[in-house]
């Protein structure tokens, strides 16, 4: 028999039992959908995650009390909470020790429950209020759209001035310039001196809901006792980055009053370290999704074997007739294998389509770029073929080994 005839006969046989074939195919679809949707979402979010993680400028490292992923700290989270805050005095000491050894040194502290009010209009009550110095924009990859930045005098004299993010401008000043206007920020009055360019979102969260005020005014208005300072340092170039990092580590230990035998009681991270941490987490998610999907696919493969065995039993007489008029054992084997592979591949293709749609819908919700994971889709098709062949071989072999005389007698 020609292979084309075998395919036509296999499809005809599957079409005669549409519901049974569809239900068998569903198991494969679910398994493939689970892995493709996860891989698509992770791949689509990659660029968004990269840009979101790159909140530090180039050639910059940062010291902080907590690691970047403190919420994932687990059993170590208590260790971070028990650390002493990095105080403003310690941050100033570090600043003094590093003067002349770095291009920029940014001191910053945050409050994530701010609300700005102007002429009865209000922003959301979840603004990020940052207390910092002139280096905040460079250290956090922001650019100034208009007006001026915070300067050293603003910090020295604790001036009540503020640089606002694009979202605040849109909500409070839709038809006028915010420069020189006075707003209430958590009950305190500030004069707007500048506005930031739009930065967009990261991890589905806006980076434009932010106000930056002098760090000294921040502590005077909102308190210092329960706050920690993050210190971002930019080297003069990539070539002397490691040298600057070594000097920064020593200066930070001195500022914290650590002895030689004591371990660091602060965290150090950079864009590269954050990206590495994300890559490790994404790898674990991928492995978990693959293992779960593999279990589902094996269960679906067992279902295919079961249905194919039932089909062999139901079609015993048909097999006997075909063998009696000249069909060879290998023709029977290829026909039943084709049926098993077709069921598996059809379920796999449907799972890939649904998985890509599901993963990209999640990415779209998080405002990330949409992708098609060609590598994983190809891997899915190969796995489905292997499942169809692997679990369909025994029923096909059993059908091929039937004796035509016994098959014709079967009722």
BALOBA-1460 file (C-alpha; in Angstrom, 3 decimals):
// residues 411
<rec num="1" residu="x" x="0.000" y="0.000" z="0.000"/>
<rec num="2" residu="x" x="1.111" y="3.521" z="-0.762"/>
<rec num="3" residu="x" x="1.623" y="5.824" z="2.201"/>
<rec num="4" residu="x" x="-1.049" y="8.185" z="0.874"/>
<rec num="5" residu="x" x="-3.638" y="5.392" z="1.002"/>
<rec num="6" residu="x" x="-2.572" y="4.513" z="4.553"/>
<rec num="7" residu="x" x="-3.085" y="8.115" z="5.673"/>
<rec num="8" residu="x" x="-6.518" y="8.308" z="4.029"/>
<rec num="9" residu="x" x="-7.612" y="5.075" z="5.698"/>
<rec num="10" residu="x" x="-6.286" y="6.229" z="9.081"/>
<rec num="11" residu="x" x="-8.128" y="9.565" z="8.861"/>
<rec num="12" residu="x" x="-11.304" y="7.819" z="7.717"/>
<rec num="13" residu="x" x="-11.114" y="5.495" z="10.688"/>
<rec num="14" residu="x" x="-10.598" y="8.381" z="13.120"/>
<rec num="15" residu="x" x="-13.449" y="10.308" z="11.497"/>
<rec num="16" residu="x" x="-15.798" y="7.415" z="12.175"/>
<rec num="17" residu="x" x="-15.231" y="7.934" z="15.937"/>
<rec num="18" residu="x" x="-15.012" y="11.719" z="16.173"/>
<rec num="19" residu="x" x="-15.973" y="12.091" z="19.836"/>
<rec num="20" residu="x" x="-13.603" y="9.366" z="21.018"/>
<rec num="21" residu="x" x="-10.756" y="10.800" z="18.948"/>
<rec num="22" residu="x" x="-11.445" y="14.330" z="20.219"/>
<rec num="23" residu="x" x="-11.485" y="13.249" z="23.869"/>
<rec num="24" residu="x" x="-8.231" y="11.341" z="23.432"/>
<rec num="25" residu="x" x="-6.685" y="14.353" z="21.726"/>
<rec num="26" residu="x" x="-7.716" y="16.632" z="24.622"/>
<rec num="27" residu="x" x="-5.221" y="15.055" z="26.985"/>
<rec num="28" residu="x" x="-2.355" y="15.900" z="24.629"/>
<rec num="29" residu="x" x="-3.748" y="19.396" z="24.135"/>
<rec num="30" residu="x" x="-3.779" y="20.093" z="27.865"/>
<rec num="31" residu="x" x="-0.200" y="18.915" z="28.348"/>
<rec num="32" residu="x" x="1.182" y="20.906" z="25.425"/>
<rec num="33" residu="x" x="-0.899" y="23.962" z="26.332"/>
<rec num="34" residu="x" x="0.522" y="24.066" z="29.846"/>
<rec num="35" residu="x" x="4.158" y="24.101" z="28.744"/>
<rec num="36" residu="x" x="3.740" y="26.355" z="25.676"/>
<rec num="37" residu="x" x="1.687" y="28.961" z="27.553"/>
<rec num="38" residu="x" x="4.305" y="29.205" z="30.303"/>
<rec num="39" residu="x" x="7.219" y="29.340" z="27.851"/>
<rec num="40" residu="x" x="5.438" y="31.915" z="25.702"/>
<rec num="41" residu="x" x="4.655" y="34.114" z="28.681"/>
<rec num="42" residu="x" x="8.221" y="33.902" z="30.006"/>
<rec num="43" residu="x" x="9.688" y="34.593" z="26.583"/>
<rec num="44" residu="x" x="7.322" y="37.497" z="25.917"/>
<rec num="45" residu="x" x="8.059" y="39.016" z="29.295"/>
<rec num="46" residu="x" x="11.813" y="38.695" z="28.818"/>
<rec num="47" residu="x" x="12.224" y="42.122" z="27.247"/>
<rec num="48" residu="x" x="9.881" y="43.718" z="29.775"/>
<rec num="49" residu="x" x="11.734" y="42.053" z="32.641"/>
<rec num="50" residu="x" x="15.091" y="43.108" z="31.214"/>
<rec num="51" residu="x" x="14.006" y="46.736" z="31.001"/>
<rec num="52" residu="x" x="12.335" y="46.577" z="34.392"/>
<rec num="53" residu="x" x="15.377" y="45.032" z="36.026"/>
<rec num="54" residu="x" x="17.610" y="47.632" z="34.382"/>
<rec num="55" residu="x" x="16.334" y="50.334" z="36.718"/>
<rec num="56" residu="x" x="19.950" y="51.190" z="37.533"/>
<rec num="57" residu="x" x="21.974" y="53.196" z="35.058"/>
<rec num="58" residu="x" x="25.072" y="51.882" z="33.279"/>
<rec num="59" residu="x" x="28.204" y="51.001" z="35.253"/>
<rec num="60" residu="x" x="26.263" y="51.273" z="38.520"/>
<rec num="61" residu="x" x="26.162" y="49.074" z="41.612"/>
<rec num="62" residu="x" x="23.963" y="49.580" z="44.646"/>
<rec num="63" residu="x" x="24.174" y="48.896" z="48.363"/>
<rec num="64" residu="x" x="20.963" y="48.274" z="50.288"/>
<rec num="65" residu="x" x="19.656" y="46.710" z="53.461"/>
<rec num="66" residu="x" x="17.493" y="44.215" z="51.571"/>
<rec num="67" residu="x" x="18.234" y="42.146" z="48.460"/>
<rec num="68" residu="x" x="16.305" y="43.048" z="45.335"/>
<rec num="69" residu="x" x="14.040" y="39.978" z="45.719"/>
<rec num="70" residu="x" x="13.423" y="40.235" z="49.471"/>
<rec num="71" residu="x" x="9.877" y="38.892" z="49.082"/>
<rec num="72" residu="x" x="11.422" y="35.671" z="47.830"/>
<rec num="73" residu="x" x="13.800" y="35.545" z="50.758"/>
<rec num="74" residu="x" x="11.933" y="32.738" z="52.507"/>
<rec num="75" residu="x" x="13.673" y="31.614" z="55.659"/>
<rec num="76" residu="x" x="16.342" y="34.304" z="55.190"/>
<rec num="77" residu="x" x="13.818" y="37.135" z="55.194"/>
<rec num="78" residu="x" x="14.008" y="37.423" z="58.993"/>
<rec num="79" residu="x" x="17.766" y="37.866" z="58.659"/>
<rec num="80" residu="x" x="17.278" y="40.922" z="56.472"/>
<rec num="81" residu="x" x="14.586" y="42.382" z="58.689"/>
<rec num="82" residu="x" x="16.840" y="42.122" z="61.746"/>
<rec num="83" residu="x" x="19.604" y="44.116" z="60.103"/>
<rec num="84" residu="x" x="20.156" y="47.717" z="61.158"/>
<rec num="85" residu="x" x="18.962" y="50.262" z="58.620"/>
<rec num="86" residu="x" x="21.553" y="52.047" z="56.513"/>
<rec num="87" residu="x" x="21.234" y="55.485" z="58.108"/>
<rec num="88" residu="x" x="21.634" y="58.806" z="56.383"/>
<rec num="89" residu="x" x="24.721" y="59.476" z="58.521"/>
<rec num="90" residu="x" x="26.306" y="56.226" z="57.278"/>
<rec num="91" residu="x" x="25.363" y="57.107" z="53.712"/>
<rec num="92" residu="x" x="27.034" y="60.520" z="54.059"/>
<rec num="93" residu="x" x="30.141" y="58.850" z="55.453"/>
<rec num="94" residu="x" x="30.249" y="56.560" z="52.423"/>
<rec num="95" residu="x" x="29.757" y="59.586" z="50.161"/>
<rec num="96" residu="x" x="32.767" y="61.317" z="51.751"/>
<rec num="97" residu="x" x="34.972" y="58.227" z="51.478"/>
<rec num="98" residu="x" x="34.118" y="57.733" z="47.805"/>
<rec num="99" residu="x" x="34.452" y="61.348" z="46.636"/>
<rec num="100" residu="x" x="36.814" y="61.441" z="43.681"/>
<rec num="101" residu="x" x="36.574" y="57.661" z="43.210"/>
<rec num="102" residu="x" x="33.201" y="57.599" z="41.432"/>
<rec num="103" residu="x" x="31.372" y="59.601" z="38.799"/>
<rec num="104" residu="x" x="28.035" y="59.716" z="40.629"/>
<rec num="105" residu="x" x="26.848" y="58.705" z="44.099"/>
<rec num="106" residu="x" x="23.105" y="58.601" z="44.648"/>
<rec num="107" residu="x" x="21.580" y="58.440" z="48.121"/>
<rec num="108" residu="x" x="17.910" y="57.562" z="48.113"/>
<rec num="109" residu="x" x="15.081" y="56.470" z="50.366"/>
<rec num="110" residu="x" x="11.529" y="55.615" z="49.376"/>
<rec num="111" residu="x" x="7.936" y="55.823" z="50.528"/>
<rec num="112" residu="x" x="5.394" y="53.946" z="48.416"/>
<rec num="113" residu="x" x="2.165" y="55.435" z="49.764"/>
<rec num="114" residu="x" x="2.190" y="59.003" z="48.531"/>
<rec num="115" residu="x" x="-0.675" y="61.090" z="47.152"/>
<rec num="116" residu="x" x="-0.388" y="64.452" z="45.393"/>
<rec num="117" residu="x" x="-3.179" y="67.050" z="45.434"/>
<rec num="118" residu="x" x="-3.594" y="70.198" z="43.318"/>
<rec num="119" residu="x" x="-6.714" y="72.399" z="43.125"/>
<rec num="120" residu="x" x="-8.958" y="69.584" z="44.349"/>
<rec num="121" residu="x" x="-7.532" y="67.020" z="41.898"/>
<rec num="122" residu="x" x="-5.790" y="63.989" z="43.339"/>
<rec num="123" residu="x" x="-3.497" y="61.248" z="42.150"/>
<rec num="124" residu="x" x="-3.753" y="57.649" z="43.283"/>
<rec num="125" residu="x" x="-2.671" y="57.101" z="46.921"/>
<rec num="126" residu="x" x="0.177" y="54.810" z="45.812"/>
<rec num="127" residu="x" x="2.743" y="57.222" z="44.434"/>
<rec num="128" residu="x" x="6.402" y="56.463" z="44.949"/>
<rec num="129" residu="x" x="7.933" y="59.323" z="46.909"/>
<rec num="130" residu="x" x="11.719" y="59.299" z="46.683"/>
<rec num="131" residu="x" x="14.098" y="61.355" z="48.782"/>
<rec num="132" residu="x" x="17.369" y="61.718" z="46.924"/>
<rec num="133" residu="x" x="20.046" y="64.022" z="45.513"/>
<rec num="134" residu="x" x="21.118" y="65.270" z="42.075"/>
<rec num="135" residu="x" x="22.299" y="61.811" z="40.987"/>
<rec num="136" residu="x" x="18.870" y="60.172" z="41.205"/>
<rec num="137" residu="x" x="18.086" y="60.547" z="37.504"/>
<rec num="138" residu="x" x="21.355" y="59.004" z="36.302"/>
<rec num="139" residu="x" x="21.302" y="56.236" z="38.902"/>
<rec num="140" residu="x" x="17.739" y="55.192" z="38.050"/>
<rec num="141" residu="x" x="17.688" y="55.740" z="34.274"/>
<rec num="142" residu="x" x="15.328" y="58.715" z="34.285"/>
<rec num="143" residu="x" x="15.675" y="61.778" z="32.053"/>
<rec num="144" residu="x" x="14.491" y="65.324" z="32.689"/>
<rec num="145" residu="x" x="11.821" y="66.507" z="30.240"/>
<rec num="146" residu="x" x="11.728" y="70.155" z="31.359"/>
<rec num="147" residu="x" x="12.608" y="72.407" z="34.272"/>
<rec num="148" residu="x" x="15.621" y="71.558" z="36.395"/>
<rec num="149" residu="x" x="16.915" y="68.743" z="38.560"/>
<rec num="150" residu="x" x="17.526" y="68.721" z="42.312"/>
<rec num="151" residu="x" x="20.921" y="70.266" z="43.086"/>
<rec num="152" residu="x" x="23.315" y="70.211" z="46.030"/>
<rec num="153" residu="x" x="21.906" y="73.448" z="47.494"/>
<rec num="154" residu="x" x="18.394" y="71.992" z="47.523"/>
<rec num="155" residu="x" x="19.693" y="69.110" z="49.641"/>
<rec num="156" residu="x" x="21.851" y="71.323" z="51.856"/>
<rec num="157" residu="x" x="18.975" y="73.719" z="52.650"/>
<rec num="158" residu="x" x="16.218" y="71.065" z="52.722"/>
<rec num="159" residu="x" x="14.144" y="72.968" z="50.197"/>
<rec num="160" residu="x" x="10.505" y="72.013" z="49.674"/>
<rec num="161" residu="x" x="10.802" y="71.349" z="45.955"/>
<rec num="162" residu="x" x="9.833" y="68.334" z="43.863"/>
<rec num="163" residu="x" x="10.491" y="66.775" z="40.468"/>
<rec num="164" residu="x" x="7.383" y="64.923" z="39.264"/>
<rec num="165" residu="x" x="6.830" y="61.921" z="37.006"/>
<rec num="166" residu="x" x="4.823" y="62.025" z="33.786"/>
<rec num="167" residu="x" x="1.732" y="60.384" z="35.263"/>
<rec num="168" residu="x" x="1.411" y="63.076" z="37.930"/>
<rec num="169" residu="x" x="1.691" y="65.776" z="35.282"/>
<rec num="170" residu="x" x="-1.066" y="64.140" z="33.213"/>
<rec num="171" residu="x" x="-3.437" y="63.795" z="36.170"/>
<rec num="172" residu="x" x="-2.937" y="67.146" z="37.879"/>
<rec num="173" residu="x" x="-1.861" y="69.414" z="35.031"/>
<rec num="174" residu="x" x="-3.558" y="68.192" z="31.853"/>
<rec num="175" residu="x" x="-3.823" y="71.683" z="30.310"/>
<rec num="176" residu="x" x="-1.029" y="73.706" z="31.917"/>
<rec num="177" residu="x" x="2.647" y="73.557" z="32.764"/>
<rec num="178" residu="x" x="3.382" y="72.234" z="36.268"/>
<rec num="179" residu="x" x="6.576" y="74.307" z="36.656"/>
<rec num="180" residu="x" x="6.293" y="76.670" z="39.631"/>
<rec num="181" residu="x" x="2.990" y="75.162" z="40.800"/>
<rec num="182" residu="x" x="2.562" y="74.135" z="44.421"/>
<rec num="183" residu="x" x="1.155" y="70.730" z="45.287"/>
<rec num="184" residu="x" x="0.326" y="68.945" z="48.518"/>
<rec num="185" residu="x" x="2.230" y="65.707" z="48.895"/>
<rec num="186" residu="x" x="1.088" y="63.650" z="51.879"/>
<rec num="187" residu="x" x="0.002" y="66.881" z="53.565"/>
<rec num="188" residu="x" x="3.218" y="68.826" z="52.872"/>
<rec num="189" residu="x" x="3.552" y="71.645" z="50.362"/>
<rec num="190" residu="x" x="6.129" y="71.392" z="47.554"/>
<rec num="191" residu="x" x="6.956" y="73.559" z="44.564"/>
<rec num="192" residu="x" x="7.436" y="71.742" z="41.252"/>
<rec num="193" residu="x" x="10.786" y="72.555" z="39.646"/>
<rec num="194" residu="x" x="10.964" y="69.871" z="36.969"/>
<rec num="195" residu="x" x="9.231" y="67.020" z="35.193"/>
<rec num="196" residu="x" x="10.520" y="63.611" z="34.165"/>
<rec num="197" residu="x" x="10.217" y="62.096" z="30.710"/>
<rec num="198" residu="x" x="7.862" y="59.148" z="30.379"/>
<rec num="199" residu="x" x="9.553" y="55.869" z="31.276"/>
<rec num="200" residu="x" x="6.695" y="53.411" z="30.826"/>
<rec num="201" residu="x" x="5.974" y="50.283" z="32.791"/>
<rec num="202" residu="x" x="7.957" y="47.429" z="34.245"/>
<rec num="203" residu="x" x="6.378" y="44.192" z="35.565"/>
<rec num="204" residu="x" x="2.998" y="45.733" z="34.713"/>
<rec num="205" residu="x" x="3.597" y="48.687" z="37.066"/>
<rec num="206" residu="x" x="3.997" y="52.311" z="36.002"/>
<rec num="207" residu="x" x="7.392" y="53.895" z="36.600"/>
<rec num="208" residu="x" x="5.938" y="57.369" z="36.053"/>
<rec num="209" residu="x" x="3.980" y="57.579" z="39.339"/>
<rec num="210" residu="x" x="6.948" y="59.072" z="41.152"/>
<rec num="211" residu="x" x="7.942" y="62.268" z="42.958"/>
<rec num="212" residu="x" x="11.564" y="63.071" z="43.827"/>
<rec num="213" residu="x" x="12.364" y="65.521" z="46.633"/>
<rec num="214" residu="x" x="15.648" y="66.416" z="48.407"/>
<rec num="215" residu="x" x="16.566" y="63.591" z="50.769"/>
<rec num="216" residu="x" x="16.992" y="65.991" z="53.695"/>
<rec num="217" residu="x" x="13.450" y="67.369" z="53.198"/>
<rec num="218" residu="x" x="12.209" y="63.772" z="52.832"/>
<rec num="219" residu="x" x="13.545" y="62.848" z="56.278"/>
<rec num="220" residu="x" x="12.305" y="66.084" z="57.864"/>
<rec num="221" residu="x" x="8.764" y="65.627" z="56.563"/>
<rec num="222" residu="x" x="8.354" y="61.865" z="56.697"/>
<rec num="223" residu="x" x="10.795" y="60.819" z="59.433"/>
<rec num="224" residu="x" x="14.125" y="59.017" z="59.393"/>
<rec num="225" residu="x" x="14.058" y="56.543" z="62.269"/>
<rec num="226" residu="x" x="12.416" y="53.623" z="60.464"/>
<rec num="227" residu="x" x="13.874" y="54.209" z="57.018"/>
<rec num="228" residu="x" x="16.916" y="52.823" z="55.254"/>
<rec num="229" residu="x" x="19.004" y="54.499" z="52.573"/>
<rec num="230" residu="x" x="20.017" y="52.839" z="49.311"/>
<rec num="231" residu="x" x="23.357" y="53.934" z="47.870"/>
<rec num="232" residu="x" x="23.954" y="53.712" z="44.120"/>
<rec num="233" residu="x" x="27.456" y="54.348" z="42.780"/>
<rec num="234" residu="x" x="28.487" y="54.883" z="39.167"/>
<rec num="235" residu="x" x="32.059" y="54.260" z="38.070"/>
<rec num="236" residu="x" x="33.820" y="56.538" z="35.594"/>
<rec num="237" residu="x" x="33.846" y="53.782" z="32.973"/>
<rec num="238" residu="x" x="33.288" y="50.083" z="32.454"/>
<rec num="239" residu="x" x="37.053" y="49.560" z="32.564"/>
<rec num="240" residu="x" x="37.409" y="50.743" z="36.159"/>
<rec num="241" residu="x" x="34.046" y="49.351" z="37.306"/>
<rec num="242" residu="x" x="35.606" y="46.524" z="39.333"/>
<rec num="243" residu="x" x="38.124" y="48.889" z="40.934"/>
<rec num="244" residu="x" x="35.328" y="51.261" z="41.932"/>
<rec num="245" residu="x" x="33.312" y="48.324" z="43.249"/>
<rec num="246" residu="x" x="36.206" y="47.169" z="45.447"/>
<rec num="247" residu="x" x="36.674" y="50.675" z="46.838"/>
<rec num="248" residu="x" x="32.921" y="51.001" z="47.363"/>
<rec num="249" residu="x" x="32.789" y="47.729" z="49.277"/>
<rec num="250" residu="x" x="35.578" y="48.894" z="51.584"/>
<rec num="251" residu="x" x="33.992" y="52.312" z="52.069"/>
<rec num="252" residu="x" x="30.626" y="50.721" z="52.869"/>
<rec num="253" residu="x" x="32.151" y="48.440" z="55.488"/>
<rec num="254" residu="x" x="33.879" y="51.425" z="57.092"/>
<rec num="255" residu="x" x="30.650" y="53.459" z="57.039"/>
<rec num="256" residu="x" x="28.803" y="50.565" z="58.685"/>
<rec num="257" residu="x" x="31.516" y="50.195" z="61.338"/>
<rec num="258" residu="x" x="32.300" y="46.556" z="60.511"/>
<rec num="259" residu="x" x="35.433" y="44.855" z="61.777"/>
<rec num="260" residu="x" x="37.630" y="42.759" z="59.509"/>
<rec num="261" residu="x" x="36.206" y="39.435" z="60.732"/>
<rec num="262" residu="x" x="32.557" y="40.487" z="60.450"/>
<rec num="263" residu="x" x="30.513" y="39.580" z="57.400"/>
<rec num="264" residu="x" x="28.711" y="42.219" z="55.364"/>
<rec num="265" residu="x" x="25.405" y="43.357" z="56.844"/>
<rec num="266" residu="x" x="24.189" y="44.878" z="53.589"/>
<rec num="267" residu="x" x="23.368" y="43.712" z="50.066"/>
<rec num="268" residu="x" x="25.201" y="44.532" z="46.865"/>
<rec num="269" residu="x" x="23.546" y="44.241" z="43.480"/>
<rec num="270" residu="x" x="23.752" y="45.552" z="39.941"/>
<rec num="271" residu="x" x="21.746" y="45.145" z="36.754"/>
<rec num="272" residu="x" x="23.767" y="42.070" z="35.802"/>
<rec num="273" residu="x" x="23.239" y="40.373" z="39.170"/>
<rec num="274" residu="x" x="19.499" y="41.090" z="39.033"/>
<rec num="275" residu="x" x="19.255" y="39.687" z="35.520"/>
<rec num="276" residu="x" x="21.135" y="36.580" z="36.627"/>
<rec num="277" residu="x" x="18.722" y="36.153" z="39.528"/>
<rec num="278" residu="x" x="15.752" y="36.447" z="37.176"/>
<rec num="279" residu="x" x="17.294" y="33.986" z="34.737"/>
<rec num="280" residu="x" x="17.710" y="31.475" z="37.559"/>
<rec num="281" residu="x" x="14.086" y="31.928" z="38.672"/>
<rec num="282" residu="x" x="12.824" y="31.673" z="35.097"/>
<rec num="283" residu="x" x="14.843" y="28.483" z="34.656"/>
<rec num="284" residu="x" x="13.169" y="26.907" z="37.686"/>
<rec num="285" residu="x" x="9.739" y="27.925" z="36.360"/>
<rec num="286" residu="x" x="10.549" y="26.413" z="32.968"/>
<rec num="287" residu="x" x="11.700" y="23.140" z="34.528"/>
<rec num="288" residu="x" x="8.590" y="22.985" z="36.727"/>
<rec num="289" residu="x" x="6.290" y="23.640" z="33.770"/>
<rec num="290" residu="x" x="8.090" y="21.013" z="31.686"/>
<rec num="291" residu="x" x="7.866" y="18.343" z="34.415"/>
<rec num="292" residu="x" x="4.159" y="18.995" z="34.998"/>
<rec num="293" residu="x" x="3.481" y="18.955" z="31.267"/>
<rec num="294" residu="x" x="5.496" y="15.758" z="30.805"/>
<rec num="295" residu="x" x="3.358" y="14.014" z="33.426"/>
<rec num="296" residu="x" x="0.202" y="15.198" z="31.636"/>
<rec num="297" residu="x" x="1.577" y="14.051" z="28.283"/>
<rec num="298" residu="x" x="2.466" y="10.593" z="29.632"/>
<rec num="299" residu="x" x="-1.068" y="10.270" z="31.016"/>
<rec num="300" residu="x" x="-2.418" y="11.333" z="27.621"/>
<rec num="301" residu="x" x="-0.123" y="8.786" z="25.939"/>
<rec num="302" residu="x" x="-1.565" y="6.022" z="28.112"/>
<rec num="303" residu="x" x="-5.003" y="7.196" z="26.997"/>
<rec num="304" residu="x" x="-3.935" y="6.924" z="23.352"/>
<rec num="305" residu="x" x="-2.671" y="3.374" z="23.935"/>
<rec num="306" residu="x" x="-5.926" y="2.408" z="25.622"/>
<rec num="307" residu="x" x="-8.087" y="3.818" z="22.833"/>
<rec num="308" residu="x" x="-5.937" y="2.221" z="20.150"/>
<rec num="309" residu="x" x="-6.207" y="-1.199" z="21.857"/>
<rec num="310" residu="x" x="-9.981" y="-0.793" z="21.902"/>
<rec num="311" residu="x" x="-9.874" y="0.180" z="18.236"/>
<rec num="312" residu="x" x="-7.826" y="-2.912" z="17.360"/>
<rec num="313" residu="x" x="-10.368" y="-5.121" z="19.123"/>
<rec num="314" residu="x" x="-13.312" y="-3.426" z="17.387"/>
<rec num="315" residu="x" x="-11.696" y="-3.685" z="13.950"/>
<rec num="316" residu="x" x="-10.335" y="-7.241" z="14.191"/>
<rec num="317" residu="x" x="-12.578" y="-8.492" z="11.405"/>
<rec num="318" residu="x" x="-11.643" y="-5.526" z="9.199"/>
<rec num="319" residu="x" x="-7.951" y="-6.346" z="9.732"/>
<rec num="320" residu="x" x="-8.608" y="-9.976" z="8.787"/>
<rec num="321" residu="x" x="-10.373" y="-8.969" z="5.558"/>
<rec num="322" residu="x" x="-7.572" y="-6.587" z="4.585"/>
<rec num="323" residu="x" x="-4.907" y="-9.209" z="5.240"/>
<rec num="324" residu="x" x="-6.839" y="-11.839" z="3.269"/>
<rec num="325" residu="x" x="-6.860" y="-9.609" z="0.162"/>
<rec num="326" residu="x" x="-3.127" y="-8.863" z="0.318"/>
<rec num="327" residu="x" x="-2.421" y="-6.255" z="3.011"/>
<rec num="328" residu="x" x="0.940" y="-6.892" z="4.646"/>
<rec num="329" residu="x" x="1.628" y="-6.745" z="8.371"/>
<rec num="330" residu="x" x="3.723" y="-3.612" z="7.938"/>
<rec num="331" residu="x" x="0.788" y="-1.902" z="6.184"/>
<rec num="332" residu="x" x="-1.447" y="-2.606" z="9.186"/>
<rec num="333" residu="x" x="1.317" y="-1.453" z="11.528"/>
<rec num="334" residu="x" x="1.796" y="1.807" z="9.627"/>
<rec num="335" residu="x" x="-1.935" y="2.495" z="9.520"/>
<rec num="336" residu="x" x="-2.439" y="2.168" z="13.268"/>
<rec num="337" residu="x" x="0.757" y="4.080" z="14.008"/>
<rec num="338" residu="x" x="-0.451" y="6.835" z="11.683"/>
<rec num="339" residu="x" x="-3.722" y="7.048" z="13.588"/>
<rec num="340" residu="x" x="-1.914" y="7.307" z="16.937"/>
<rec num="341" residu="x" x="0.534" y="9.932" z="15.642"/>
<rec num="342" residu="x" x="-2.263" y="11.937" z="14.036"/>
<rec num="343" residu="x" x="-4.250" y="12.049" z="17.286"/>
<rec num="344" residu="x" x="-1.135" y="13.088" z="19.180"/>
<rec num="345" residu="x" x="-0.027" y="15.714" z="16.626"/>
<rec num="346" residu="x" x="-3.512" y="17.206" z="16.270"/>
<rec num="347" residu="x" x="-3.722" y="17.593" z="20.041"/>
<rec num="348" residu="x" x="-0.217" y="19.046" z="20.083"/>
<rec num="349" residu="x" x="-0.933" y="21.632" z="17.382"/>
<rec num="350" residu="x" x="-4.127" y="22.718" z="19.143"/>
<rec num="351" residu="x" x="-2.226" y="22.918" z="22.440"/>
<rec num="352" residu="x" x="0.497" y="25.044" z="20.810"/>
<rec num="353" residu="x" x="-2.054" y="27.459" z="19.338"/>
<rec num="354" residu="x" x="-3.953" y="27.816" z="22.619"/>
<rec num="355" residu="x" x="-0.690" y="28.044" z="24.581"/>
<rec num="356" residu="x" x="0.683" y="30.853" z="22.421"/>
<rec num="357" residu="x" x="-2.600" y="32.739" z="22.649"/>
<rec num="358" residu="x" x="-2.758" y="32.281" z="26.430"/>
<rec num="359" residu="x" x="0.879" y="33.250" z="26.979"/>
<rec num="360" residu="x" x="0.657" y="36.305" z="24.737"/>
<rec num="361" residu="x" x="-2.581" y="37.445" z="26.372"/>
<rec num="362" residu="x" x="-0.746" y="37.445" z="29.710"/>
<rec num="363" residu="x" x="2.147" y="39.328" z="28.113"/>
<rec num="364" residu="x" x="-0.283" y="41.818" z="26.555"/>
<rec num="365" residu="x" x="-1.881" y="42.398" z="29.957"/>
<rec num="366" residu="x" x="1.581" y="43.157" z="31.342"/>
<rec num="367" residu="x" x="2.294" y="45.359" z="28.290"/>
<rec num="368" residu="x" x="5.145" y="43.219" z="27.003"/>
<rec num="369" residu="x" x="6.050" y="42.348" z="23.422"/>
<rec num="370" residu="x" x="4.240" y="39.395" z="21.848"/>
<rec num="371" residu="x" x="6.265" y="36.445" z="20.545"/>
<rec num="372" residu="x" x="5.914" y="32.991" z="19.038"/>
<rec num="373" residu="x" x="8.230" y="30.437" z="20.753"/>
<rec num="374" residu="x" x="9.379" y="28.577" z="17.638"/>
<rec num="375" residu="x" x="11.871" y="26.449" z="19.549"/>
<rec num="376" residu="x" x="9.364" y="25.216" z="22.104"/>
<rec num="377" residu="x" x="6.669" y="24.745" z="19.442"/>
<rec num="378" residu="x" x="9.013" y="22.530" z="17.423"/>
<rec num="379" residu="x" x="9.981" y="20.651" z="20.584"/>
<rec num="380" residu="x" x="6.282" y="20.177" z="21.359"/>
<rec num="381" residu="x" x="5.624" y="18.647" z="17.941"/>
<rec num="382" residu="x" x="8.607" y="16.312" z="18.282"/>
<rec num="383" residu="x" x="7.471" y="15.197" z="21.748"/>
<rec num="384" residu="x" x="3.919" y="14.625" z="20.462"/>
<rec num="385" residu="x" x="5.276" y="12.511" z="17.611"/>
<rec num="386" residu="x" x="7.349" y="10.490" z="20.075"/>
<rec num="387" residu="x" x="4.305" y="9.958" z="22.301"/>
<rec num="388" residu="x" x="2.169" y="8.894" z="19.327"/>
<rec num="389" residu="x" x="4.792" y="6.416" z="18.152"/>
<rec num="390" residu="x" x="5.804" y="5.240" z="21.618"/>
<rec num="391" residu="x" x="2.324" y="4.616" z="22.981"/>
<rec num="392" residu="x" x="0.781" y="3.635" z="19.647"/>
<rec num="393" residu="x" x="3.393" y="1.053" z="18.719"/>
<rec num="394" residu="x" x="2.116" y="-1.806" z="20.888"/>
<rec num="395" residu="x" x="-1.527" y="-1.591" z="19.671"/>
<rec num="396" residu="x" x="-0.270" y="-1.252" z="16.077"/>
<rec num="397" residu="x" x="2.091" y="-4.230" z="16.533"/>
<rec num="398" residu="x" x="-0.733" y="-6.256" z="18.038"/>
<rec num="399" residu="x" x="-2.968" y="-5.454" z="15.067"/>
<rec num="400" residu="x" x="-0.207" y="-6.322" z="12.602"/>
<rec num="401" residu="x" x="0.413" y="-9.712" z="14.273"/>
<rec num="402" residu="x" x="-3.205" y="-10.864" z="14.045"/>
<rec num="403" residu="x" x="-3.697" y="-14.104" z="12.127"/>
<rec num="404" residu="x" x="-6.081" y="-13.392" z="9.199"/>
<rec num="405" residu="x" x="-8.005" y="-16.665" z="9.661"/>
<rec num="406" residu="x" x="-8.609" y="-15.994" z="13.372"/>
<rec num="407" residu="x" x="-9.431" y="-12.367" z="12.626"/>
<rec num="408" residu="x" x="-12.068" y="-13.350" z="10.058"/>
<rec num="409" residu="x" x="-13.720" y="-15.660" z="12.603"/>
<rec num="410" residu="x" x="-13.873" y="-12.890" z="15.203"/>
<rec num="411" residu="x" x="-17.384" y="-11.716" z="16.110"/>
